Amino acid sequence: MFEILSSAEMRALEQTAIESGAATGLELMERAGRAVVDAVFAEWPELAKAPQKAIVLCGPGNNGGDGFVIARLLQGWGWEVGVFLYGDPALLPPDARMNYDRWCAMGPVHDLAQASVEGPKVTLLVDAVFGTGLRRPLQGVALRALDLWAEHRVAVDLPSGLCGDSGRVLGEVGAAMRAALTVTFHAPKLGHVLADGPAICGRVRIADIGLAATAAGAVRLVAAPDMQNLGKAVGAHKYGHGHALVLTGGAGTTGAARLAARAALRIGAGVVTLGVPPAAQMEVACQITALMLRRVRDDTDLVSVLEDTRINVLCLGPGMGLSDDKAGLLRAALQSGRALVLDADALTLIARDADLFALLHPACVLTPHAGEFARLFPDLAKKLQGPPETGPAYSKVNATREAAKRADCVVLFKGPDTVIAAPDGECAIHPAAYEREAPWLATAGAGDVLAGFIAGLLARGYAPMQAAEIAAWLHVECARVFGPGLIAEDLPEVLPKVLRALPDQAAQASSRMSGLLASSSPST
């Protein structure tokens, strides 16, 4: 398990290490500063070969203390280093003040207000102003520091101006110090992967500073699935891998459901049936082969079809429509007690009808994008809109956890920073960011395929949270493997190639951390 920590969780782990005697605050600060220097030289090896000029911006907290360590180490490499402080040195925390005094024995500390955009060329700018401790927007002198230029910019823990818990930029101005490289410690923070975080952090490296503890209840990073568990047992019958029923819309609107059905079949459901209204039967029948077809006109027909107890999961919503008879189908599905994947039109119908919402149960998975989430949970979506004024800001993790608890089922809140939460608060993030960027998923029908992947995994017996996580990872991986030119129909077809490659990826997962972030170890 790979954790993604909040600022408070990280502070608690550091405090635990200090109180246990595993390390002092000064030792952790020294390790952090050294890790940043090591990461800079690993990212830009040419900088280690010849002394350069660096500007180190230090803030009023322990992040600033890390900056003083970095300045001292760079000067030890022969660099010309200018150090600027935001705030009163007398108010620095004890460990940061100790490193301030150490630097003062080597060189001056200037007021950040004196930093000029017209100064000499700077090779490296180190942002150690606020990090994860930011509670207010950048303003005044700190805001003007955004204009400082350097060939390379590195942020310590988190770029200043970015909320460490939400990935949102604080304040109406929406200003943050963009970095080419961000070096964080022990584990990624929520702000690195949510909202604006990936765009502002640049490349992220995680440095080991000797913290062994884990945070109970922390958000997890969705990792590559294990192909051994996704395989099929030798000799197993098709119905042993589940039977999924996907309901379509009327004539001319069946494509989305057919995408979902094919995805469910590709991911390993033993049998997948399309439930089709009479007017669309010919349209669907001439476009499918391995998929089965049943006539489903209304809720009465659905109840009759569900007399087949081998059907263990339903997928509703893609292209389904919003008429009253579709609401009746949805009600019958919810009352059936089967596992359900609810997407697209099904989510809109639930948002319109409190009685349907009340029928949601723990075997359901909701897969809203931002617009659908706003219809389902308008009060939660409102908290995510507009610039936050203070930190820690309300985050997509907060919203998804609250939504899952309210709906009493798993909620997969789609986006480049997909967040998945269960009613008990369990939460995972799958960011399609950094080395796992997948911009090609911005294509019509991609969400329908994701719904089908989840339905197929539920049919095979995976728990809702597990099915949602695996589907999210495979969905992005399919897009990455296919690359430019992707359309939704390609996703199920490239899945076999992705599955065949899984053993190698799983073996590398611990070192690559699912391909999301680079890591580094402390120097000796």
Stockholm file with secondary structure:
# STOCKHOLM 1.0

chainA/1-524         MFEILSSAEMRALEQTAIESGAATGLELMERAGRAVVDAVFAEWPELAKAPQKAIVLCGPGNNGGDGFVIARLLQGWGWEVGVFLYGDPALLPPDARMNYDRWCAMGPVHDLAQASVEGPKVTLLVDAVFGTGLRRPLQGVALRALDLWAEHRVAVDLPSGLCGDSGRVLGEVGAAMRAALTVTFHAPKLGHVLADGPAICGRVRIADIGLAATAAGAVRLVAAPDMQNLGKAVGAHKYGHGHALVLTGGAGTTGAARLAARAALRIGAGVVTLGVPPAAQMEVACQITALMLRRVRDDTDLVSVLEDTRINVLCLGPGMGLSDDKAGLLRAALQSGRALVLDADALTLIARDADLFALLHPACVLTPHAGEFARLFPDLAKKLQGPPETGPAYSKVNATREAAKRADCVVLFKGPDTVIAAPDGECAIHPAAYEREAPWLATAGAGDVLAGFIAGLLARGYAPMQAAEIAAWLHVECARVFGPGLIAEDLPEVLPKVLRALPDQAAQASSRMSGLLASSSPST
#=GR chainA/1-524 SS CCEEBCHHHHHHHHHHHHHHTSCCHHHHHHHHHHHHHHHHHHHSGGGGTSCCEEEEEECSSHHHHHHHHHHHHHHHTTCEEEEEESSCGGGSCHHHHHHHHHHHTTSCEEEGGGCCTTSSCCSEEEEESSGGGCCSCCCHHHHHGGGCCCSEEEEESSCTTBCTTTCCBCTTTTCCCCCSEEEEESSCBHHHHSTTHHHHHCEEEEECCSCCCCCTTCEEECCCCCHHHHSCCTTCCGGGGCEEEEECCSTTCCHHHHHHHHHHHHTTCSEEEEEECGGGHHHHHTTCSSSEEEECCSHHHHHHHTTSTTEEEEEECTTCCCSHHHHHHHHHHHHTTCEEEECTHHHHHHHHCHHHHHTCCTTEEECCCHHHHHHHCHHHHHHHSSCCSSSSCCCHHHHHHHHHHHHTSEEEECSTEEEEECTTSCEEEEECCGGGCCGGGCSTTHHHHHHHHHHHHHHTTCCHHHHHHHHHHHHHHHHHHHCTTCCTTHHHHHHHHHHHHHHHHHHHHHHHGGGSCEEECCCC
#=GC SS_cons         CCEEBCHHHHHHHHHHHHHHTSCCHHHHHHHHHHHHHHHHHHHSGGGGTSCCEEEEEECSSHHHHHHHHHHHHHHHTTCEEEEEESSCGGGSCHHHHHHHHHHHTTSCEEEGGGCCTTSSCCSEEEEESSGGGCCSCCCHHHHHGGGCCCSEEEEESSCTTBCTTTCCBCTTTTCCCCCSEEEEESSCBHHHHSTTHHHHHCEEEEECCSCCCCCTTCEEECCCCCHHHHSCCTTCCGGGGCEEEEECCSTTCCHHHHHHHHHHHHTTCSEEEEEECGGGHHHHHTTCSSSEEEECCSHHHHHHHTTSTTEEEEEECTTCCCSHHHHHHHHHHHHTTCEEEECTHHHHHHHHCHHHHHTCCTTEEECCCHHHHHHHCHHHHHHHSSCCSSSSCCCHHHHHHHHHHHHTSEEEECSTEEEEECTTSCEEEEECCGGGCCGGGCSTTHHHHHHHHHHHHHHTTCCHHHHHHHHHHHHHHHHHHHCTTCCTTHHHHHHHHHHHHHHHHHHHHHHHGGGSCEEECCCC
//
